Amino acid sequence: MKTISLYILFQLVSYSLEFSSFYLLAFVFSVDVIYSNILSKVLSATTAFFCHKYFTFKVSDSGNTVGEAGRYIVAIIINMVVSSSLLYILVGSLPEYVGISKLFSDVFAVILSFIIVKKFVYRA
């Protein structure tokens, strides 16, 4: 239970960093919205990767950070495809419940991401 709690905590920290850096880049420094989005997502994913590596799963001595980072990128892509597909199916089936569909697919995505990252990325 402690591991999943830390995972969720660092995901929230990561998302907060993503959103605030996006806002700062796009609206304070007038960086193009797409570039701001990409940069903020890279910053967020990098932060989440290292927080999960050193604090959530405590694998700081693995000696394979590059391999873990590569697997983390693959995990993000898998998660994005699966959660977007689920959202597409739910919205197609229940168009009047877009918000609930998004919430459900996001919760599913966090659970799926935790499993993939734990078993595939850090092999904890």
Backbone bond lengths (Angstrom), bond angles and torsions (degrees), N, CA, C in turn:
res aa  C-N    CA-C-N  psi(-1)  N-CA   C-N-CA  omega(-1)  CA-C   N-CA-C  phi
1 M - - - 1.460 - - 1.539 111.27 -
2 K 1.341 116.36 -34.19 1.455 119.95 179.75 1.530 110.77 -64.88
3 T 1.333 116.74 -40.12 1.461 120.30 -177.83 1.517 111.10 -63.99
4 I 1.334 117.34 -45.87 1.473 119.76 -179.11 1.525 110.26 -67.26
5 S 1.326 117.24 -34.77 1.468 120.14 177.62 1.527 110.64 -64.17
6 L 1.332 116.37 -43.58 1.465 119.89 176.45 1.523 111.16 -64.05
7 Y 1.328 115.95 -39.49 1.462 120.16 179.54 1.528 110.10 -59.93
8 I 1.320 116.36 -48.80 1.468 121.04 -179.71 1.530 110.28 -63.58
9 L 1.328 117.02 -42.88 1.462 120.84 178.70 1.529 111.12 -57.78
10 F 1.332 116.89 -48.51 1.465 119.48 -178.45 1.525 112.38 -71.29
11 Q 1.323 117.62 -27.56 1.467 119.87 173.66 1.530 109.64 -66.26
12 L 1.329 116.43 -40.75 1.467 120.29 178.04 1.531 111.24 -66.22
13 V 1.324 116.69 -42.15 1.467 120.81 176.44 1.525 109.71 -60.71
14 S 1.318 115.70 -45.45 1.459 121.68 -179.27 1.528 111.00 -61.71
15 Y 1.333 116.38 -44.26 1.464 119.57 179.77 1.530 110.81 -66.01
16 S 1.320 117.04 -39.55 1.470 120.43 177.78 1.521 110.83 -61.12
17 L 1.326 115.63 -41.87 1.462 120.55 176.67 1.525 110.79 -63.98
18 E 1.331 116.22 -41.75 1.468 120.44 178.81 1.524 111.07 -60.74
19 F 1.321 115.97 -50.18 1.459 119.94 -176.38 1.527 111.17 -65.25
20 S 1.326 116.77 -44.95 1.469 119.09 -177.67 1.532 111.69 -68.68
21 S 1.328 117.69 -38.27 1.470 118.91 178.37 1.528 110.82 -69.48
22 F 1.334 117.18 -35.57 1.462 120.56 175.35 1.528 109.81 -60.52
23 Y 1.315 116.18 -49.14 1.459 121.22 -178.81 1.531 110.65 -60.57
24 L 1.316 115.89 -46.12 1.461 120.94 -179.96 1.528 111.59 -60.56
25 L 1.319 116.56 -48.13 1.465 120.24 -179.42 1.529 111.65 -64.79
26 A 1.334 116.04 -48.28 1.463 120.32 -173.78 1.523 113.05 -73.37
27 F 1.325 116.90 -43.22 1.455 119.09 -170.24 1.524 114.90 -103.27
28 V 1.301 118.12 -24.20 1.463 120.00 178.01 1.527 110.62 -94.23
29 F 1.344 116.13 -44.65 1.463 120.36 -177.68 1.526 113.43 -99.86
30 S 1.324 117.61 2.18 1.472 124.09 176.28 1.531 113.90 55.62
31 V 1.325 116.22 35.80 1.464 120.85 174.00 1.525 107.11 -77.89
32 D 1.318 117.22 141.19 1.457 121.91 178.86 1.535 110.38 -47.32
33 V 1.326 116.43 141.33 1.467 122.44 -175.59 1.529 111.93 -58.29
34 I 1.317 117.79 -42.76 1.464 120.66 -179.25 1.524 110.38 -65.54
35 Y 1.321 117.24 -45.59 1.471 120.20 177.35 1.528 110.94 -62.98
36 S 1.320 116.31 -40.35 1.463 120.56 177.57 1.521 110.74 -61.08
37 N 1.321 116.06 -42.55 1.460 120.68 179.49 1.530 111.11 -63.18
38 I 1.317 116.42 -46.56 1.468 120.72 -179.20 1.530 110.55 -63.17
39 L 1.321 116.89 -48.19 1.466 120.37 -179.28 1.526 111.87 -62.29
40 S 1.328 116.81 -41.52 1.463 119.51 -179.26 1.526 111.19 -68.30
41 K 1.327 117.52 -35.24 1.467 120.54 177.36 1.527 111.50 -68.89
42 V 1.318 117.08 -38.99 1.470 120.38 177.06 1.533 109.79 -64.01
43 L 1.324 116.83 -44.84 1.460 121.06 177.90 1.528 110.83 -60.71
44 S 1.313 116.48 -45.11 1.457 122.07 -179.82 1.527 111.87 -63.44
45 A 1.316 116.83 -47.21 1.469 120.98 -178.98 1.526 110.96 -64.80
46 T 1.325 116.97 -39.27 1.465 120.72 178.64 1.526 110.52 -64.39
47 T 1.316 115.99 -44.10 1.463 120.82 177.99 1.522 110.70 -61.51
48 A 1.330 116.73 -47.96 1.468 120.86 -179.74 1.523 110.88 -61.19
49 F 1.329 116.69 -42.50 1.466 120.58 -179.87 1.524 110.87 -56.15
50 F 1.327 116.90 -51.58 1.462 119.84 -176.41 1.530 112.36 -72.19
51 C 1.323 118.22 -35.98 1.468 120.03 176.15 1.525 110.60 -62.82
52 H 1.327 116.29 -44.62 1.468 119.07 179.08 1.523 110.98 -67.24
53 K 1.300 117.38 -40.10 1.470 121.24 -179.31 1.529 110.92 -61.02
54 Y 1.327 116.58 -51.18 1.460 119.98 -171.97 1.528 114.84 -90.08
55 F 1.331 117.84 -26.23 1.461 119.12 -175.00 1.529 113.80 -113.86
56 T 1.331 117.17 -47.02 1.461 119.39 -176.85 1.521 111.39 -70.96
57 F 1.336 116.51 -52.37 1.467 120.85 -175.19 1.526 113.11 -104.73
58 K 1.325 117.49 -7.15 1.470 123.81 174.78 1.530 113.33 48.46
59 V 1.331 116.05 58.10 1.465 121.06 179.71 1.531 110.38 -117.89
60 S 1.308 116.47 42.04 1.460 120.98 -174.94 1.522 113.91 -65.50
61 D 1.319 118.45 -20.76 1.460 120.44 -176.63 1.529 113.34 -102.62
62 S 1.314 117.28 22.99 1.471 120.63 -175.41 1.526 112.71 -69.58
63 G 1.323 118.23 -29.27 1.452 121.59 -177.60 1.517 113.56 70.63
64 N 1.318 116.88 12.55 1.465 121.08 -176.01 1.526 110.99 -133.64
65 T 1.305 117.65 45.56 1.462 121.35 -176.94 1.525 111.91 -61.69
66 V 1.322 117.76 -38.85 1.472 120.55 -179.73 1.528 110.23 -64.57
67 G 1.323 117.44 -44.21 1.465 121.07 177.62 1.516 111.63 -63.23
68 E 1.328 116.45 -41.83 1.462 120.84 177.99 1.526 110.58 -63.94
69 A 1.317 117.06 -40.78 1.468 120.71 179.14 1.524 110.71 -63.29
70 G 1.321 116.89 -41.80 1.470 120.44 176.87 1.514 111.76 -62.00
71 R 1.329 116.10 -44.29 1.474 119.85 178.28 1.530 110.75 -66.50
72 Y 1.334 116.80 -33.74 1.460 120.66 178.32 1.529 110.53 -64.23
73 I 1.315 116.91 -42.03 1.470 120.94 177.64 1.524 110.34 -62.03
74 V 1.331 116.89 -43.69 1.471 120.76 177.09 1.526 109.93 -61.46
75 A 1.329 117.12 -41.94 1.467 121.24 179.27 1.527 111.31 -61.61
76 I 1.326 117.00 -41.04 1.468 120.97 178.27 1.526 110.39 -62.50
77 I 1.319 116.56 -43.80 1.467 120.52 -179.87 1.523 110.70 -64.13
78 I 1.333 117.59 -45.91 1.469 121.30 178.23 1.519 109.85 -58.97
79 N 1.317 115.96 -46.57 1.456 120.45 -178.92 1.520 111.70 -61.84
80 M 1.325 116.89 -41.64 1.462 121.30 179.57 1.530 111.25 -62.29
81 V 1.322 116.33 -44.05 1.468 121.00 -179.10 1.524 110.57 -65.75
82 V 1.330 116.85 -47.35 1.466 120.33 -177.84 1.526 110.90 -65.54
83 S 1.329 117.75 -47.55 1.466 119.52 -177.72 1.525 111.78 -67.60
84 S 1.325 117.76 -36.83 1.470 120.35 177.08 1.519 111.09 -67.75
85 S 1.321 116.97 -37.95 1.469 120.84 177.29 1.518 110.68 -64.57
86 L 1.338 116.16 -43.51 1.460 119.95 177.93 1.525 110.39 -62.47
87 L 1.314 117.38 -43.75 1.464 120.73 178.02 1.525 110.75 -60.76
88 Y 1.310 117.12 -43.41 1.465 122.23 178.68 1.532 110.63 -58.85
89 I 1.324 116.78 -45.90 1.473 121.44 179.94 1.526 110.50 -64.72
90 L 1.323 116.76 -46.11 1.466 120.34 -178.17 1.525 111.95 -64.69
91 V 1.323 117.18 -44.69 1.465 120.35 179.89 1.525 110.20 -66.68
92 G 1.328 117.20 -36.44 1.462 120.53 176.87 1.516 112.28 -65.10
93 S 1.329 116.39 -35.05 1.465 121.34 -179.19 1.523 112.42 -84.48
94 L 1.320 116.13 -33.65 1.466 121.50 -175.81 1.530 110.17 -131.88
95 P 1.340 117.61 67.69 1.470 119.79 -173.67 1.531 114.22 -61.77
96 E 1.302 117.44 -22.25 1.461 119.81 -179.76 1.535 112.47 -81.11
97 Y 1.337 116.80 -5.23 1.462 121.53 -178.24 1.534 111.89 -120.91
98 V 1.305 116.66 49.48 1.464 120.90 -177.93 1.532 110.89 -61.14
99 G 1.307 117.15 -46.05 1.466 120.83 -178.80 1.515 112.71 -61.44
100 I 1.314 116.16 -45.59 1.467 120.84 178.38 1.522 110.22 -65.99
101 S 1.324 116.59 -38.99 1.467 120.65 177.85 1.523 110.71 -62.25
102 K 1.326 116.43 -42.71 1.467 121.04 178.34 1.524 110.37 -63.68
103 L 1.315 117.04 -45.13 1.460 121.35 178.89 1.529 110.77 -60.07
104 F 1.325 116.80 -46.90 1.463 121.27 179.89 1.527 110.77 -61.37
105 S 1.326 117.04 -45.59 1.468 119.63 -179.06 1.531 111.05 -67.02
106 D 1.335 118.07 -33.14 1.462 120.78 177.25 1.529 111.84 -69.13
107 V 1.326 116.95 -42.11 1.467 120.47 177.01 1.527 109.58 -62.52
108 F 1.322 116.01 -45.20 1.463 120.52 177.05 1.529 110.18 -59.55
109 A 1.322 116.69 -40.97 1.469 121.52 -179.18 1.525 111.73 -63.50
110 V 1.324 117.73 -39.76 1.464 120.76 178.77 1.525 110.37 -64.83
111 I 1.334 116.51 -43.74 1.469 120.59 178.87 1.525 110.48 -64.01
112 L 1.322 116.35 -47.33 1.464 120.92 179.09 1.525 110.69 -61.50
113 S 1.304 116.56 -44.13 1.460 121.43 -179.90 1.526 110.93 -61.11
114 F 1.318 116.85 -43.71 1.466 120.72 178.71 1.527 110.69 -58.26
115 I 1.323 116.67 -47.08 1.470 121.16 -179.13 1.526 110.83 -63.31
116 I 1.326 116.37 -47.27 1.473 120.27 -178.74 1.529 110.74 -63.04
117 V 1.320 116.67 -46.69 1.465 120.19 -177.70 1.528 110.53 -64.99
118 K 1.322 116.49 -42.65 1.466 120.34 -178.93 1.528 111.68 -65.19
119 K 1.321 117.25 -46.70 1.471 121.50 -174.17 1.526 113.68 -85.92
120 F 1.326 117.33 -33.29 1.457 120.86 -171.05 1.527 113.02 -102.84
121 V 1.327 117.00 -41.55 1.465 119.83 -174.23 1.526 111.36 -83.50
122 Y 1.331 116.28 -56.14 1.461 120.18 -175.33 1.524 112.55 -100.80
123 R 1.306 115.97 -11.07 1.473 122.72 178.24 1.516 111.62 49.95
124 A 1.337 113.80 47.61 1.472 120.34 -179.04 1.520 111.53 -85.69
